[in-house]
């Protein structure tokens, strides 16, 4: 492979559940179908067991089964980069060891998320997980973790050889330029769907994405065009998709993406979420339905 495993469009996948409102069993057959569909429609990889995959609701055995299902469904050259976030560093390391054993070329790791960790704690967290021996893509999500992987801290993590890249979810595109100045060799991946054009134009080599679950071909085309600086092709796509892409940064992002999947006849059913994540409000569901149907009517898939 010419590209690094964490480059390109890596889709943070939701998880379908077996039928029955009380069933908390992942539908691994449907999930395998979804992974193969994303690969066939121009995406470069998947990131299972992230927040979109409701990893907090999974047992360790279920998380491992999801990873191995993704690996088995992935064609050659298609990256499986699991999320290995956990409350404890040793637990996260065990998830990273499972990923390495399954053949995953990299993992994605949140900072400690059970408390507002100090910088020294964050560094130790990444140091412990790095003992698994698999490249780590840091995941900066200061909204959910209350720990902000600011550029200076990311520079320390990279300088110690603990990370190879970061999924940047702060939404602040200015950080890309600051990181390029501090750590030119650190790969800064677009982590928020609604700033992907801006970061791709700036030179981001990858997008850890949510909405390609519903529109993989269109999102892959958008990223390729933006990376090439082809605004004539990228801007119309971005304008059509942006009313959907911005849902990736909202609290209801899992429900929103799953509803858009339900509406795309080519996708698997996104279906329900696990509690306490409840159904969308009628107003939100109507808004997502309207913009999804507009994108489908425009020929996006």
N, C-alpha and C positions, 0 to 999 in steps of 0.2 A: 504494500500500500504506500502510495506517495504521501498521503495525508497522515497526520497524527490521528490516533483513534478518537480523540475528543474534538476534532475539527469537523466542520460541516453541520448539517441539521440533525441534531440528536433530540429525539422526541421524548419528553417526560410523559410516560404513558399512564393513563388511568387504568383501573382494574375492573373488569366486569365481574359481577357476582352471580352465583347460582340463583335460580328462580326461588322466590319465596322471601317475603319481607324479613323473616327472622333468620334467614340463612346467611352466615358470615363466611361461606366457603367460596374462594375465588374460582371463577370459571376459566380454568387454564386452557381448555380447548379454544374458547373464544379469544382468549388473550394471544395464543399462538397465531391464530388467524389474523389478528390485528397487527402483530409484529411483521408478519410476512407481507401484509397489505401495505404497510408503511414503507417497507423496503422496495416493493414493486412500484411505488409511486414517488421515488426520487429522494427519499430521506436516507441519511447516512448512518443512523443508529438509533438506539432507544436507551432511555434511562429509567429502568423500573425501580420501584420501591422509593420513589420520592414523595413529596407531599401530594402531588396529583394522584399518585397511586395509593394514597391513604395508608402509608406504611405503618402509622401508629396503631392501626387496627389489626395488624397481622402478627401472628406468632412467628417465632424464629423459623420454624419448619415451613410455614407458608411463605415467608420471605425467600427462603432458599429455593422453594419450588417455583416461585415466580421467576427468579433469576435463571434457573436451569431451563425453564420453559422458553424464555426469551432466547437463550443461547442456542437451543435446539431448533428454534424457528428461524433464526437469523441466517441469511445466506452468507457466503464467503465475503469478507471485507466489510460486513455490516457490524458496527460496534454495539456491544451491550456494556453499558457503563452504569452499574447499579448505584443507587443511593445507599449509603451505609450509615446514615445518621442514627444515633441512639443517645439515650440519656448519659450513658457511661462510655468512656473511651475504650475500655476493654471489650465491652459489648460491640461497639462499632468496629473494633479490630477483628472480632470474630466474624462479623458480616463481611469484612474485607477479605478475610482468609477464605471464606466460602466463595466469594466472587473470583478470587484468584484460582481456586481449585476448579471452578467451572469454566475457566479459560477467558475470563473477562480481562481486557487489556488495561482497564483503568476503573476507578470508582469515584463517586462524588460524595463529599463529606461536609456536612454542616459543622459549625463550631458547637461547643457545648450548648445545649438548649434547655437545660433544666434550671438554669440560674444565669444571672448577668455576669459572665465569667470575666476575670481579669486577663490582660494580655498574656501573662505568664501561664495561666491556666489554658488559654487557647493554644498556645504553642505546645504545651505538654500534651494536650488532647491530640493534636496532629502528629506529634512525635510518636505517641503510642500506636496510633493507627498505621503510621508509616512502617512500623515493624512487620506488617503483613507482606511488605515487599511489592505492592502493586501501586502504580502511579496514582496520585490523588489530585482530583480537581476540587478545589475548595468551593463551597457554596455560600455566598454572602447574601443572607436574607435577614436584614436587621429588623424587619417588621415582625417576623414570627419568632426569631431567636432572642431578640433584644441584645444581640452581640453584633456589632458592626465591624466587619473586616475592612477597616480603612486602609488606604494605600500603604501607609507606613508599616502596618502590621502584616499585610500581604507581602511586602518586600522582605520582612524578617522571615516569614514562613518559606518564601522562595529561596532566600539566601541560605537557609539551613537545609535546603534540599528536601523539604517536606511536601511541597506541592509543585505541580507542573502548570497549572492553569487555575482560573477562577470563573465560576458562573456568577456574573455580576447582576444582582437583582435589586440594587438600590434604586434604579431608575434614573440615576444621575449620570448623564452621558459625559459630564466633565471628568469623571473619575478615570475614564479610559485614557485620556491624555495625560493625567497625572501619573497613572501607572506606567504608561509608556516611557515617561521621563525617569521614574524611579527604578523600574525593573523592565527594561526593554524586551527581555526574553520571556517574560511571563505572558502566557496566552490569556487574553481577557475575552471571555465568551459572553455573548448577549444572553441575559437571563430573563429579561422582561420582554414579552412579545411586542409591546407597544413602543419600544425604542430600537427595534432590530434594524430598521433602515439606517438610522443614525450611526449605530455602532458598526454595522457592516461597511458603510461608506468610510468610516474612520479606520477600518482595517481589521476588525474583529474576525478571527478565522472560524468561529463556530457560534452556533445558536442552540442553547438548550431550551427547547420550545414546548409550548402547550397546545396551540391551536392547529398545528399540523395533524393532530389526532383526528380532526374533522376535515381539513383541507390540505392533505399532504402535498399533492402535486403543485398547487398554487403557492404554498409556503416555500417549497423547495425552489420554485422558479423565482420567487421574490428574493430569496437570500442569494441565489446565484447572480441575479441581475444587480443587486446592490453591491455585492462583492466586486463585480466587474465595473462598477461605476456607471451602469447603464440606467440612468434615471428615466429615460423615455419608456423603458419597459417596467422598471421597478415602481415608479410613483403611482401609476394607475392601479396596480395591484395593491399597493400599500393603502391607498385611499379607500379601496373597496373593502379590504380586510380589516382596516383599523378599528371600525366600530366593534368588531369581534375581538381583535387582538388586545384591546384595553381591558377586556374582562379577565385576562390572565393575571392582572395585578389586583383584582378585587377579591374580597373574602369568599365570594361565591364562585370562584374560578373552576372548581371541580364540577359543580352542578352545571355551570354554563357550557363548559367544553363537552360534557356528556350529553347535554341537550342538543348541541350542534351535531354531534355524532349521530344521535337518534334521527335527526332530520335529513342527514345525507344518506340516500339509499345505498350508496356503495360502501359505507362504513359498517362496522359491527355496532350493535346497540350499546350506547354508553351505559344506559340503565341508571339504577339508583346509586346512592352513596350509603355508607355505613353511618349510623348515628354516632355522635350527635349532629352530624351534618345533615340538615333536613332539606326538604324540597324548596325550590325557588318560590319566591312570591309570584303571584299572578302577573304583576307588573314587570318584574324582571324576566320571567319566562316569555312574556309577550314581546319584550324588547329584543331578547336574544333570538327568538323565533323569526322576528321581522328581518333582522340584519343577516341571519343565516340564509333565509329564503332569498333575499336579494343577491347574496353572493352566489348561491346555486343558480339563480336565474341568469346571472351574468356569465355562467359557464365555468365558474371556478369549482375545482374538485380537489 
